[in-house]
């Protein structure tokens, strides 16, 4: 059976990564969390004093980009690939609200996007890949056979993210999570370089009222239809 490229875009906390992992596992495809790559660069910037509440040294980050090596290593016990920054597992560190507060700013830097897009395109050159992010169907894989655009209300997404963080014992308030979601939506949609937009040929899915199983089945049906069209 021929393989395809599946691009899943959408706003933050719409469940893109969850369904992308499920579909990749079901098909035996490679899963790439492009958002984690931007989080890794953000974490690097934070750890090296390049970004903070009132300061962002873009020039220094651009200069240090060659020092940033991001990779994914599959964890059999977890069932998915974890993110490594310069051979250090940072999967947990990059999922904090603090990193979320800065990641959209880092993602606006053209040089960062250019470097990561090249890496992402290389990962998907043999097809058989499921990648989620903000510009996968518009920039990274404009010729992807299946493009999906996930959406849900800001309040729904903030509640999901809040519950996720609480389950990890993070000390957060819902209002702060909602503010973060709204701020990221604005920055992602209004940046000059590769803004978050729905590709003309993408299929939109509003999962505000869908369970994880319902979402998976809906996407899997689209995958099956696309594969049938390829035969």
trRosetta pair geometry for C-beta under 8 A, 3 or more apart (Angstrom, degrees):
i j d omega theta_ij theta_ji phi_ij phi_ji
1 227 6.8 13 -179 -169 119 120
1 231 7.8 -44 -136 -88 80 99
2 227 7.6 172 70 -147 80 79
2 230 5.2 -126 73 143 127 130
2 231 7.5 -177 22 -84 109 55
3 29 7.1 144 -154 -105 117 101
3 126 7.8 28 79 138 142 73
3 127 4.3 144 104 122 104 112
3 128 3.7 -26 -177 -66 153 83
4 127 6.1 -73 -148 -168 8 117
4 128 7.7 92 45 -71 31 39
4 144 7.6 85 165 -172 90 70
4 145 3.9 -78 -156 47 118 140
4 146 6.1 68 137 1 137 101
4 223 7.8 -179 60 -151 133 79
4 226 6.0 -76 25 131 180 121
4 227 6.5 -128 -9 -85 129 73
4 230 6.4 -142 -68 -55 115 155
5 124 5.7 71 -125 -179 119 123
5 127 5.2 -102 -53 -129 82 74
5 128 7.9 -31 -81 10 58 23
5 129 5.6 2 -126 59 77 89
5 131 7.7 -14 -172 15 91 104
5 141 5.2 -141 144 -166 140 149
5 143 7.7 67 54 96 137 69
5 144 4.3 -108 103 -127 105 82
5 145 5.9 125 48 13 68 83
5 146 7.5 -174 92 37 50 72
6 20 7.6 173 109 -131 116 83
6 23 6.6 -95 106 126 165 143
6 29 7.3 63 20 134 117 170
6 129 7.2 -156 36 100 72 51
6 130 4.5 -12 69 -112 115 76
6 131 7.4 155 86 24 64 59
6 144 6.6 116 -114 -176 12 122
6 145 7.5 -43 -76 64 56 84
6 146 4.8 -13 -116 73 75 110
6 148 7.4 8 -177 3 91 108
6 223 6.7 -17 -96 -106 137 103
7 131 6.1 -16 -114 69 61 89
7 132 7.9 136 -170 -97 46 41
7 136 3.9 -177 -155 123 100 107
7 137 3.9 150 116 -71 139 77
7 140 7.1 162 -121 74 122 104
7 141 4.9 -164 -69 70 127 118
7 144 4.1 163 -10 23 114 174
7 146 7.1 174 29 94 67 57
7 147 4.7 -12 69 -113 106 75
7 148 7.1 174 92 27 56 65
7 199 7.8 48 101 0 135 149
7 202 7.8 -85 94 -107 106 106
8 16 5.0 160 130 -155 114 94
8 19 6.9 -176 -145 86 161 107
8 20 5.1 -144 38 -78 146 108
8 130 6.9 21 -4 -178 115 88
8 131 7.1 -178 30 93 77 41
8 132 4.1 -30 78 -103 103 89
8 133 7.8 109 83 16 64 49
8 136 6.7 18 49 59 38 148
8 147 7.9 173 -81 -159 34 47
8 148 4.8 -10 -114 67 74 105
8 150 6.5 30 180 -18 95 113
8 219 7.9 5 -101 -136 126 137
9 16 7.3 -16 -159 -121 9 140
9 132 7.1 173 -79 -156 32 63
9 133 6.3 -29 -109 80 72 54
9 134 6.0 73 -149 -153 97 18
9 135 6.9 80 -116 -63 128 14
9 136 5.3 -165 -66 37 93 92
9 137 5.2 -100 -14 13 126 106
9 138 7.3 40 -68 -5 164 95
9 147 7.3 0 9 -171 105 92
9 148 7.2 169 30 88 62 54
9 149 5.2 -19 76 -111 92 71
9 150 7.2 -173 95 21 39 77
9 196 7.1 171 174 -149 114 85
9 198 7.3 173 90 -112 126 53
9 199 7.2 114 25 -9 144 99
9 202 6.8 -53 42 -131 113 155
10 14 4.3 -86 133 58 133 153
10 16 5.2 179 48 -68 114 119
10 132 7.7 -31 29 -165 93 102
10 134 7.9 -103 53 -107 26 51
10 148 7.8 -30 -40 122 113 79
10 149 5.5 138 -78 -173 83 54
10 150 3.2 -46 -65 61 165 79
10 151 5.8 -145 -146 -61 106 53
10 196 8.0 45 177 -166 11 120
11 14 5.2 101 66 -38 74 122
11 150 7.3 -119 33 99 66 80
11 151 6.0 67 10 -120 110 66
11 152 7.4 -134 62 40 119 68
11 157 6.7 -73 111 -88 115 167
11 181 7.9 62 158 -171 114 91
11 184 7.8 121 -168 108 83 102
11 185 5.7 6 -142 -106 119 93
11 188 7.2 148 -125 77 67 150
11 196 7.0 97 -88 160 60 153
12 100 7.6 106 -164 -152 149 109
12 157 6.6 111 97 167 69 138
12 161 7.6 22 139 -72 101 141
12 181 5.9 -150 80 -132 117 74
12 184 4.9 19 -8 109 145 144
12 185 7.0 -115 21 -63 100 71
12 188 7.4 170 -30 -23 97 154
13 152 7.8 -92 110 61 79 121
13 157 3.8 119 98 -174 113 97
13 158 7.1 109 92 -67 161 31
13 160 5.4 154 178 79 109 114
13 161 4.4 -62 -109 -54 144 110
13 181 6.2 -55 28 -113 134 115
14 150 3.9 148 130 127 133 114
14 151 6.1 -48 -125 -101 142 15
14 152 5.2 162 -124 11 84 103
14 157 6.1 -35 -72 -105 58 119
14 207 6.5 115 -178 43 83 116
15 18 4.6 -52 -164 41 77 120
15 19 5.7 64 140 -15 95 101
15 150 6.4 -139 63 -174 79 150
15 152 7.7 65 6 -14 103 140
15 160 7.4 -76 -58 177 90 162
15 207 5.8 -76 41 91 136 155
15 212 7.3 -157 -151 -110 137 79
15 215 6.2 -17 124 168 148 169
16 19 6.6 -71 -153 43 24 97
16 20 5.9 21 157 -20 65 117
16 35 7.8 106 81 -12 131 136
16 132 3.9 153 154 -173 111 139
16 133 7.5 -179 142 -32 152 20
16 150 5.2 -163 -77 32 85 147
17 20 5.6 -58 -140 39 28 113
17 21 6.2 32 160 -22 65 105
17 33 5.4 30 -122 -118 111 111
17 35 7.1 -90 -64 41 117 126
17 132 5.6 -151 -78 68 53 147
18 21 6.1 -58 -154 32 24 109
18 22 6.6 20 152 -16 61 108
18 212 6.5 -84 149 -134 136 110
18 215 7.8 51 100 97 113 142
19 22 5.4 -52 -147 37 38 114
19 23 6.1 35 156 -18 69 106
19 150 7.6 157 34 -84 138 142
19 212 7.8 -162 -75 -156 81 74
19 215 5.4 -100 -86 135 127 113
19 216 5.8 -164 -128 -90 87 64
19 219 5.3 109 175 2 128 161
20 23 6.0 -55 -145 38 28 108
20 24 6.2 29 156 -19 64 110
20 31 5.8 126 139 -144 94 107
20 33 7.4 144 89 -88 141 72
20 130 4.8 171 -164 141 84 115
20 131 7.2 19 -156 -167 139 5
20 132 4.2 -117 -48 -30 154 122
21 24 5.9 -58 -145 38 27 110
21 25 6.2 25 158 -18 64 109
21 31 5.4 61 -106 -149 55 165
21 79 7.9 88 172 123 120 95
21 80 5.3 -28 -140 -105 128 128
21 130 8.0 -167 -66 96 21 134
22 25 6.0 -60 -150 37 26 109
22 26 6.2 25 155 -20 64 111
22 212 8.0 153 -52 172 154 99
22 216 5.0 -71 127 -119 154 117
23 26 5.7 -56 -145 37 30 112
23 27 6.1 10 162 -3 66 113
23 29 7.2 -13 125 41 79 128
23 130 5.3 147 91 -110 110 160
23 216 7.3 -171 -60 -145 77 79
23 219 5.9 -82 -73 123 130 125
23 220 6.5 -167 -109 -83 91 74
23 223 6.3 165 -152 -57 119 152
24 27 6.3 -68 -143 48 25 98
24 28 7.9 -102 169 77 55 5
24 29 4.4 -103 -139 74 70 91
24 30 6.6 -65 -154 103 122 14
24 31 3.6 -145 19 -63 175 101
24 129 7.9 -3 -115 -161 110 38
24 130 4.2 -130 -70 34 97 129
25 28 7.7 27 -173 -72 26 35
25 31 7.5 -14 -40 -34 70 133
25 79 6.9 16 -106 172 142 103
25 80 7.9 -72 -63 -86 118 80
26 220 6.7 -41 106 -110 165 117
27 128 7.7 -164 131 -152 116 74
27 130 7.5 123 45 -37 131 122
27 223 7.1 -115 -68 173 133 148
28 128 7.8 -37 105 -165 76 111
29 128 4.9 -162 -127 175 83 65
29 129 5.8 173 174 -97 108 17
29 130 5.1 96 104 -14 135 95
30 123 6.9 -148 127 169 141 96
30 124 7.7 -159 78 -96 123 64
30 128 6.2 75 8 119 89 84
30 129 4.7 -27 68 -109 98 78
30 130 7.3 180 86 26 48 66
31 80 6.9 -54 75 -145 142 93
31 81 6.6 178 75 18 95 113
31 129 7.6 156 -88 -161 23 65
31 130 5.2 -19 -108 68 71 98
31 131 7.6 155 -162 -84 46 46
32 72 6.9 -143 -118 -19 69 159
32 120 6.5 147 139 -136 149 83
32 123 5.3 94 -80 129 152 150
32 124 7.2 -101 13 -57 145 98
32 129 6.3 4 2 -172 111 112
32 130 7.4 171 26 86 68 49
32 131 4.4 -12 67 -107 103 92
32 132 7.9 177 88 23 61 58
33 36 4.0 53 108 0 114 117
33 37 7.3 164 102 -17 67 78
33 72 7.6 135 30 -101 89 133
33 81 7.8 -168 5 76 104 100
33 83 7.3 -85 70 -64 121 113
33 131 7.9 -166 -75 -147 17 63
33 132 6.4 -13 -123 57 56 94
33 133 7.9 132 -177 -68 42 85
34 37 5.5 -46 -162 24 46 116
34 38 7.1 41 146 -12 69 98
34 116 7.1 110 -161 156 92 118
34 120 5.6 21 -107 -106 113 137
34 131 5.7 57 -32 -179 109 103
34 132 6.5 -155 22 85 92 43
34 133 3.4 -26 67 -70 126 134
34 134 7.7 -124 99 16 123 69
34 136 6.3 176 4 -74 151 106
34 140 7.1 -114 -96 -56 156 163
35 38 5.8 -54 -156 37 41 108
35 39 6.3 43 146 -20 70 106
35 103 7.7 49 -172 166 85 146
35 132 7.0 -33 -7 107 106 87
35 133 5.4 176 -46 -115 76 73
35 134 7.4 100 -84 -22 92 89
36 39 5.2 -52 -146 39 37 116
36 40 6.3 46 151 -28 66 100
36 72 7.9 86 93 -91 140 105
36 83 4.6 -151 162 -70 125 142
36 91 8.0 -13 -149 -122 130 65
36 94 6.3 92 -150 112 74 148
37 40 5.6 -46 -150 28 32 115
37 41 6.9 31 151 -15 61 100
37 70 5.2 107 -133 139 83 163
37 83 7.5 -159 -75 -132 48 126
37 116 5.1 138 132 -145 133 123
37 119 7.2 175 -145 85 151 135
37 120 7.4 -130 12 -66 165 103
38 41 5.8 -49 -151 35 37 110
38 42 6.3 40 148 -20 65 106
38 103 5.5 91 128 -169 104 102
38 106 6.1 152 -176 97 88 112
38 107 4.8 15 -153 -82 142 101
38 112 7.3 84 -123 150 82 124
38 116 6.7 15 -70 -113 74 174
39 42 5.4 -54 -148 38 34 116
39 43 6.2 39 152 -23 67 103
39 83 7.5 71 79 111 109 174
39 94 3.8 98 140 -178 120 117
39 95 7.5 35 -178 -68 156 44
39 99 5.4 57 -155 156 94 130
39 100 8.0 -12 -114 -77 108 54
39 103 5.4 -26 -93 -108 65 133
40 43 5.6 -49 -146 33 31 113
40 44 6.5 36 151 -21 62 102
40 68 7.4 135 128 -175 101 113
40 70 4.8 115 99 -111 158 120
40 83 5.6 -139 -72 167 120 131
40 85 4.8 176 -164 -80 106 110
40 90 6.3 121 -119 76 84 135
40 94 5.9 -36 -73 -95 55 148
41 44 5.5 -51 -153 33 33 115
41 45 6.5 35 149 -20 65 104
41 61 7.6 79 173 -172 101 117
41 65 7.9 2 -133 -118 117 80
41 68 6.0 49 -109 -175 78 159
41 70 7.5 -55 -51 -55 78 134
41 106 5.6 166 105 165 107 138
41 112 5.7 121 161 -149 165 121
41 116 7.3 -87 -32 -63 139 128
42 45 5.6 -53 -151 34 33 112
42 46 6.4 32 152 -18 66 104
42 51 7.1 -61 -154 54 71 154
42 94 7.4 112 66 -139 102 93
42 99 5.4 115 109 -160 126 86
42 102 5.1 149 -161 101 118 103
42 103 4.5 -74 -49 -97 161 68
42 106 4.5 -148 -84 3 86 157
43 46 5.7 -53 -148 36 32 111
43 47 6.2 30 155 -18 66 109
43 85 6.5 -137 85 -40 123 163
43 90 5.8 145 120 169 165 146
43 93 5.8 89 -137 123 140 111
43 94 5.1 -79 -47 -93 136 87
43 99 5.7 -13 -74 -115 83 124
44 47 5.9 -59 -145 39 28 109
44 48 6.2 3 162 1 64 116
44 50 7.9 4 118 30 71 131
44 64 7.7 -166 146 120 123 125
44 68 5.4 -38 -85 -110 176 115
44 85 6.1 -162 -66 -167 101 141
45 48 6.3 -73 -143 50 24 96
45 50 4.0 -92 -158 72 78 114
45 51 4.3 38 139 4 119 114
45 56 7.9 16 170 -144 138 80
45 61 5.3 -4 -104 -105 111 121
45 102 7.3 -148 84 144 125 138
45 106 6.1 -166 5 -99 152 127
46 49 7.9 40 -180 -64 28 24
46 50 7.5 -77 -52 49 21 76
46 51 5.8 -55 -77 66 61 96
46 52 7.7 116 -127 -80 71 61
46 98 7.4 94 -132 137 158 110
46 99 7.0 -100 -14 -99 151 75
46 102 6.7 143 -66 54 110 161
48 64 7.1 -142 117 139 167 174
49 52 7.4 -8 -155 -43 57 113
50 56 7.2 39 146 -156 71 51
50 57 4.7 -104 -154 56 74 102
50 60 5.2 -150 -123 92 110 118
50 61 5.0 123 164 -67 148 92
50 64 7.6 -128 -71 32 152 141
51 55 7.0 -169 -141 100 34 66
51 56 4.7 21 -118 -116 85 76
51 57 7.2 -129 -64 26 57 69
51 61 7.5 29 -41 -65 104 133
51 102 5.3 112 137 -159 138 140
51 105 7.0 151 -146 93 136 132
51 106 7.0 -64 -63 -69 163 100
52 55 4.9 22 49 50 97 90
52 56 7.6 -158 32 -67 52 57
56 61 8.0 -26 176 -14 79 135
56 102 7.9 167 -101 -151 114 105
56 105 5.9 -112 -110 153 157 136
57 60 4.1 14 133 24 119 118
57 61 6.4 141 98 -20 72 86
58 61 5.6 -60 -150 37 34 111
58 62 6.2 34 155 -20 70 106
58 109 5.7 179 -145 -107 107 122
59 62 5.8 -53 -148 35 30 112
59 63 6.3 32 152 -20 63 107
60 63 5.6 -54 -148 36 32 115
60 64 6.3 17 157 -9 66 112
61 64 6.0 -68 -146 45 29 101
61 65 6.9 60 150 -57 62 82
61 106 7.3 -134 -177 -132 161 93
61 109 6.7 -69 97 -125 130 175
61 112 7.2 -15 136 -68 119 115
62 65 5.9 -20 -160 -21 34 116
62 109 6.8 -147 -72 179 95 131
62 111 4.6 58 -127 73 104 157
62 112 7.5 -101 -94 -47 71 77
64 67 4.9 -46 -176 32 78 120
64 68 6.8 80 132 -30 83 98
65 68 5.7 -58 -155 25 42 114
65 111 6.4 -124 -45 140 158 111
65 112 6.9 -153 -106 -96 123 63
65 115 5.7 -173 179 -38 132 167
67 86 7.6 -7 157 -82 74 129
68 85 7.1 -40 -155 -155 80 94
68 86 7.2 -89 -139 -48 41 98
69 85 7.3 129 75 -165 58 45
69 86 5.2 100 50 -87 95 58
69 87 7.5 17 89 -25 122 71
70 83 6.8 -24 -162 -164 95 95
70 84 7.1 148 -156 80 47 58
70 85 6.1 -16 -101 -103 70 64
70 116 7.8 12 41 -115 146 93
70 119 7.2 75 66 158 108 167
71 83 7.8 144 80 -157 40 50
71 84 4.8 -20 65 62 86 109
71 87 7.7 22 35 -80 127 49
72 81 3.9 43 170 153 107 133
72 82 7.0 158 -153 72 64 30
72 83 6.2 -32 -100 -98 71 53
72 84 7.2 -180 -87 15 21 87
73 81 6.1 152 72 -155 21 84
73 82 5.9 -26 64 57 79 82
73 84 5.8 43 -2 -22 110 127
73 89 7.7 -79 48 -96 123 95
74 80 7.3 -119 -138 156 68 20
74 81 4.7 -49 -85 -90 56 79
74 82 7.9 135 -120 10 12 69
75 78 4.1 31 99 30 119 110
75 79 7.4 -29 89 14 77 26
75 80 6.6 1 48 69 91 48
75 81 7.0 140 4 -120 74 26
75 82 5.2 46 -24 -17 122 110
76 79 7.3 32 -171 -74 31 43
78 82 7.1 74 53 -53 153 104
82 89 5.7 15 131 -145 134 101
82 91 4.0 -62 -155 -62 102 136
83 89 7.5 114 81 -153 49 55
83 90 5.8 -56 101 67 97 81
83 91 5.2 139 36 -86 79 66
83 94 6.2 -27 73 24 145 148
84 87 5.8 7 169 -124 124 18
84 88 6.2 148 -159 65 77 31
84 89 5.6 -41 -99 -88 81 47
84 90 6.8 122 -129 13 29 82
85 88 5.5 -31 67 60 74 91
85 90 4.8 8 8 1 111 138
90 93 4.5 -62 -166 49 81 117
90 94 5.3 75 133 -27 100 102
91 94 6.8 -70 -153 33 18 101
91 95 7.2 11 156 -20 56 114
92 95 6.1 -69 -158 29 34 111
92 168 7.9 167 -150 -159 96 133
93 96 6.7 -37 -174 -9 40 112
93 99 7.3 106 143 -46 65 141
94 99 5.3 -168 -156 165 49 172
95 99 7.1 39 15 51 7 134
95 168 7.4 161 109 -68 125 174
96 99 5.0 99 61 8 81 97
96 100 7.0 -138 104 -4 46 90
96 165 7.9 87 -140 -127 47 108
96 170 6.6 165 -132 -119 77 136
97 100 5.1 -54 -148 38 39 119
97 101 6.4 49 151 -31 68 98
97 165 6.2 28 -47 -118 105 150
97 170 6.6 137 -9 163 105 144
97 172 5.4 127 -29 -104 152 132
97 176 6.9 51 179 128 150 115
97 177 6.7 -92 -116 -95 126 77
97 180 6.3 -122 -159 -64 94 166
98 101 5.8 -48 -155 22 30 115
98 102 7.3 4 155 0 59 106
99 102 6.3 -75 -158 45 35 97
99 103 5.9 47 154 -48 74 106
100 103 5.9 -41 -133 9 30 117
100 161 8.0 103 -126 -170 166 138
100 180 5.4 50 124 177 117 137
100 184 7.1 -59 175 -63 87 139
101 180 5.9 -82 -88 -121 71 110
101 183 7.8 24 -139 83 63 144
102 105 5.5 -60 -167 38 59 114
102 106 6.2 54 143 -21 85 105
103 106 5.7 -57 -150 38 37 111
103 107 6.1 37 153 -22 70 109
103 184 7.5 16 71 -119 96 117
104 107 5.4 -54 -144 37 34 115
104 108 6.9 43 153 -31 62 97
104 183 7.2 -176 40 126 152 85
104 184 4.7 -174 -51 -130 140 73
104 187 3.9 97 150 93 132 140
104 188 5.7 -90 -132 -55 115 79
104 191 7.8 -157 176 -48 87 128
105 108 6.0 -50 -160 18 34 113
105 187 6.8 -65 -66 -161 54 153
106 109 6.1 -44 -172 9 45 114
106 112 6.0 -145 165 177 79 177
107 112 6.9 -119 -117 100 31 131
107 113 6.7 74 -168 -74 61 98
107 134 7.3 72 176 29 147 151
107 187 7.8 109 65 132 107 114
107 188 7.3 5 94 -104 141 78
107 191 7.1 -121 110 -44 87 171
108 187 6.7 -89 -56 178 121 103
108 191 4.3 -145 -116 -130 92 128
108 192 7.5 73 -163 31 93 77
108 193 6.6 126 -164 42 52 103
109 112 4.1 69 84 6 106 112
109 113 6.8 171 88 -11 55 85
109 193 8.0 -44 107 46 13 147
110 113 5.7 -59 -148 39 34 110
110 114 6.0 37 155 -25 68 107
110 192 8.0 -40 -67 87 107 102
110 193 4.6 179 -95 -80 83 161
111 114 5.6 -49 -143 33 31 115
111 115 6.6 28 158 -16 62 105
112 115 6.2 -61 -154 36 28 106
112 116 6.3 14 158 -8 66 113
113 116 6.1 -64 -143 44 29 103
113 117 5.8 31 160 -24 68 110
113 135 7.9 29 -155 43 120 150
113 193 5.6 175 34 134 158 129
113 194 5.8 177 -169 26 150 136
114 117 6.0 -53 -141 34 23 111
114 118 6.7 27 157 -21 58 105
115 118 6.0 -57 -158 30 30 112
115 119 6.8 25 150 -15 64 106
116 119 5.5 -54 -152 37 39 112
116 120 6.2 39 151 -21 69 106
117 120 5.5 -54 -144 38 33 113
117 121 6.2 33 157 -20 66 105
117 135 7.8 -42 -98 94 113 122
117 139 6.2 -69 -126 136 134 114
117 140 5.6 -143 -143 -97 85 81
117 194 8.0 -178 -72 -64 135 161
118 121 6.0 -54 -146 36 27 109
118 122 6.5 29 153 -20 61 107
119 122 5.8 -57 -153 35 30 113
119 123 6.5 34 150 -23 64 105
120 123 5.6 -52 -152 31 33 115
120 124 6.6 7 157 0 65 110
120 131 6.5 101 -166 -152 109 153
120 133 7.9 -34 -128 -15 155 157
120 136 7.7 -118 164 -115 143 84
120 140 4.9 -47 113 -141 132 129
121 124 6.2 -71 -148 48 31 96
121 125 6.7 60 152 -64 65 86
121 140 6.0 -156 -68 -163 80 75
121 141 7.4 164 -109 -69 75 72
122 125 5.8 -22 -151 -22 34 117
123 129 6.5 122 129 -129 87 151
123 131 7.5 115 96 -83 123 129
124 127 6.9 44 179 -92 75 27
124 129 4.1 -119 -117 52 88 158
124 131 6.2 -66 -68 -26 135 136
124 140 7.5 83 28 153 145 106
124 141 6.1 -59 113 -77 157 125
126 129 7.7 106 70 -31 69 109
131 136 5.0 178 106 -135 104 138
131 140 6.7 -95 110 112 148 148
131 141 6.9 127 51 -3 130 133
132 136 6.6 -101 -139 -17 18 153
133 136 4.7 121 47 -41 101 103
133 140 7.2 68 55 -2 140 145
134 188 5.6 -126 -135 -160 141 117
134 194 7.2 105 107 138 104 103
134 196 4.5 -76 -166 -93 101 96
135 138 5.0 -76 -158 61 72 101
135 139 4.0 10 153 22 114 118
135 140 6.2 117 109 -13 79 91
135 194 4.2 -5 -99 178 161 117
135 195 7.9 118 -84 75 112 18
135 196 7.0 -110 -62 -95 75 53
136 139 7.4 -53 -94 54 10 74
136 140 4.7 -39 -134 48 51 124
136 141 5.7 1 171 30 74 97
136 144 7.3 34 142 -32 91 153
136 147 7.8 176 100 -130 91 90
137 140 7.8 3 -23 51 19 85
137 141 6.5 -34 -104 77 37 82
137 142 7.0 81 167 -110 44 42
137 144 5.8 -88 -117 38 72 132
137 147 3.7 88 -126 -139 135 123
137 148 7.8 178 -55 35 141 36
137 149 7.3 -88 30 -68 151 88
137 199 4.0 -106 127 -17 116 143
137 201 7.9 -147 177 71 122 80
137 202 5.2 80 136 -80 166 118
138 142 6.3 18 -171 -97 22 86
138 194 7.0 151 96 -149 116 84
138 197 6.2 78 -75 67 159 89
138 199 4.9 -162 -72 -80 78 94
139 142 6.8 27 -93 -54 8 96
139 194 4.8 -20 -45 -121 155 121
141 144 4.0 67 131 -52 117 104
142 199 7.5 174 -134 -128 67 133
144 147 5.3 113 83 -66 118 86
145 226 5.4 121 138 179 107 123
145 230 6.7 0 -152 -72 151 122
146 203 7.8 -34 -167 14 80 117
146 222 6.2 126 -153 139 129 104
146 223 6.3 -36 -66 -102 177 59
146 226 4.4 -59 -69 -82 115 168
147 199 5.1 -43 154 60 157 138
147 201 5.9 92 42 98 130 80
147 202 3.9 -84 122 -102 109 78
147 203 6.9 142 89 11 63 70
148 202 6.2 143 -115 -166 7 93
148 203 5.4 -31 -111 65 65 88
148 204 7.9 135 -167 -99 59 20
148 205 6.1 -4 -171 2 105 116
148 219 6.4 1 -99 -124 166 101
148 222 6.8 112 -81 100 116 160
149 198 4.4 14 -111 -124 169 97
149 199 7.0 -174 -57 27 118 75
149 202 4.3 77 -26 138 106 135
149 203 7.0 178 21 79 78 35
149 204 4.7 -32 73 -101 104 68
149 205 7.2 158 77 20 50 68
150 204 8.0 160 -85 -155 17 57
150 205 5.6 -25 -108 69 62 95
150 207 6.2 -17 -155 2 97 118
151 204 6.4 -7 10 -166 117 101
151 205 7.3 158 28 82 70 46
151 206 5.2 -36 80 -102 91 70
151 207 7.6 145 70 16 40 73
152 156 4.6 -97 155 85 113 130
152 157 5.3 138 86 -55 110 93
152 206 6.2 130 -88 -164 56 67
152 207 5.4 -55 -69 65 115 70
152 208 4.3 150 -142 -75 88 72
153 156 4.5 93 60 5 87 104
153 157 6.9 -161 90 -4 45 87
153 208 5.5 54 3 -111 90 129
154 157 5.8 -60 -148 41 31 109
154 158 6.1 32 155 -22 67 108
154 178 6.7 84 146 -156 101 82
154 181 5.3 148 -160 120 88 123
154 182 5.5 46 -159 -78 146 81
154 185 6.6 -70 -100 -28 112 153
155 158 5.8 -53 -143 36 29 111
155 159 6.4 31 156 -21 62 105
155 178 6.8 7 -109 -123 56 117
156 159 5.9 -56 -153 33 29 111
156 160 6.6 29 152 -18 63 105
156 208 4.9 -159 -39 -135 173 84
157 160 5.7 -52 -150 35 34 112
157 161 6.3 30 154 -15 67 107
157 181 5.4 148 101 -146 112 144
158 161 5.7 -56 -145 41 32 109
158 162 6.0 38 154 -25 66 108
158 174 6.7 90 145 -171 110 79
158 177 4.8 134 -163 118 88 97
158 178 3.9 32 -142 -91 163 67
158 180 7.8 135 -118 57 97 84
158 181 4.6 -118 -76 2 90 149
159 162 5.6 -51 -143 35 29 115
159 163 6.4 29 157 -18 63 105
159 174 7.2 12 -99 -142 60 114
160 163 6.0 -57 -151 36 28 109
160 164 6.4 32 150 -23 63 108
161 164 5.4 -53 -151 33 33 118
161 165 6.4 29 155 -16 66 106
161 177 5.2 177 96 -172 112 123
161 180 7.8 -124 120 81 154 121
161 181 6.6 175 19 -69 150 116
162 165 6.0 -59 -150 37 29 107
162 166 6.3 28 154 -19 65 109
162 172 6.6 -147 -135 104 73 121
162 174 4.9 14 -117 -109 155 75
162 177 4.5 -170 -74 43 88 167
162 178 8.0 -8 -51 -42 122 75
163 166 5.7 -54 -143 38 31 112
163 167 6.3 36 156 -23 64 105
164 167 6.0 -57 -154 32 26 112
164 168 6.9 14 151 -9 60 109
165 168 5.8 -63 -155 41 35 107
165 170 4.1 -65 178 56 91 131
165 172 4.9 6 123 23 143 143
165 177 6.9 -159 17 -92 143 131
166 169 7.5 43 -178 -77 36 21
166 170 6.8 -86 -76 54 29 78
166 172 7.1 -111 -65 51 72 98
172 176 5.9 -129 -169 72 86 123
172 177 5.9 72 155 -52 129 104
173 176 4.6 88 65 4 87 106
173 177 7.2 -159 93 -6 45 85
174 177 5.6 -58 -151 37 36 111
174 178 6.2 36 154 -20 70 105
175 178 5.7 -51 -146 37 32 112
175 179 6.4 35 154 -20 64 105
176 179 5.7 -51 -147 36 32 113
176 180 6.4 36 151 -22 63 105
177 180 5.6 -53 -151 34 32 114
177 181 6.5 35 151 -21 65 103
178 181 5.7 -52 -149 34 33 113
178 182 6.4 29 155 -15 66 107
179 182 5.8 -58 -147 40 31 109
179 183 6.1 30 155 -19 66 109
180 183 5.8 -56 -144 38 28 110
180 184 6.2 26 158 -17 64 108
181 184 6.0 -58 -147 38 26 108
181 185 6.4 32 153 -24 62 105
182 185 5.6 -50 -149 30 31 116
182 186 6.7 29 154 -18 63 104
183 186 5.9 -57 -154 34 32 109
183 187 6.3 23 155 -12 68 108
184 187 5.9 -56 -141 42 33 106
184 188 5.7 31 161 -19 69 113
185 188 6.1 -60 -141 40 22 108
185 189 6.1 8 164 -9 61 117
186 189 6.2 -68 -145 43 22 102
186 190 5.9 -12 169 7 63 123
187 190 6.4 -78 -135 50 21 92
187 191 6.1 38 168 -49 65 99
188 191 6.7 -35 -141 0 21 110
188 195 6.9 116 152 -160 49 66
188 196 4.1 25 146 -9 101 131
189 195 5.7 54 -169 -179 29 109
189 196 5.0 -62 -84 59 58 98
189 197 7.4 102 -139 -68 73 67
190 195 6.3 71 -53 -127 4 129
191 194 7.2 -8 96 70 114 58
191 195 5.2 170 59 -93 70 78
192 195 7.3 -3 -98 -49 3 100
198 202 5.2 -133 -175 61 82 131
198 204 6.3 -12 -137 -79 145 106
199 202 4.1 105 58 -28 89 108
203 222 6.2 -158 64 -132 159 145
205 210 7.8 -23 167 -1 105 157
205 215 7.3 111 152 -140 138 85
205 218 6.3 132 -132 124 135 137
205 219 7.2 -53 -46 -73 168 86
206 209 7.9 29 123 21 92 82
207 210 4.2 -73 -150 42 76 119
207 215 5.0 30 -130 -100 131 119
210 214 4.3 -137 -163 93 89 118
210 215 4.6 113 129 -61 130 84
210 218 7.0 -53 -144 -3 150 142
211 214 4.6 94 49 7 77 103
211 215 6.9 -141 91 -6 39 87
212 215 5.7 -54 -147 36 30 113
212 216 6.3 33 154 -21 64 107
213 216 5.7 -54 -148 35 30 113
213 217 6.3 27 156 -16 65 107
214 217 5.9 -56 -146 38 30 109
214 218 6.3 32 155 -22 64 108
215 218 5.8 -57 -150 34 29 112
215 219 6.5 21 157 -12 65 108
216 219 6.1 -62 -150 40 28 104
216 220 6.0 27 155 -21 66 112
217 220 5.6 -53 -139 39 30 113
217 221 6.3 37 157 -26 63 103
218 221 5.9 -52 -155 28 27 113
218 222 7.0 25 148 -15 60 104
219 222 5.6 -55 -156 35 38 112
219 223 6.4 41 147 -22 68 103
220 223 5.4 -49 -149 33 36 116
220 224 6.4 39 152 -21 66 102
221 224 5.8 -51 -148 34 32 112
221 225 6.5 32 153 -18 63 105
222 225 5.8 -54 -148 36 32 111
222 226 6.3 32 153 -20 65 107
223 226 5.7 -58 -150 36 30 111
223 227 6.3 28 154 -17 66 107
224 227 5.8 -55 -145 38 30 110
224 228 6.3 33 154 -21 64 106
225 228 5.7 -53 -149 34 30 114
225 229 6.5 32 152 -20 62 105
226 229 5.7 -55 -153 34 32 113
226 230 6.7 33 148 -23 63 105
227 230 5.5 -54 -153 30 36 115
227 231 7.0 45 149 -33 64 96
228 231 5.8 -43 -156 14 37 115
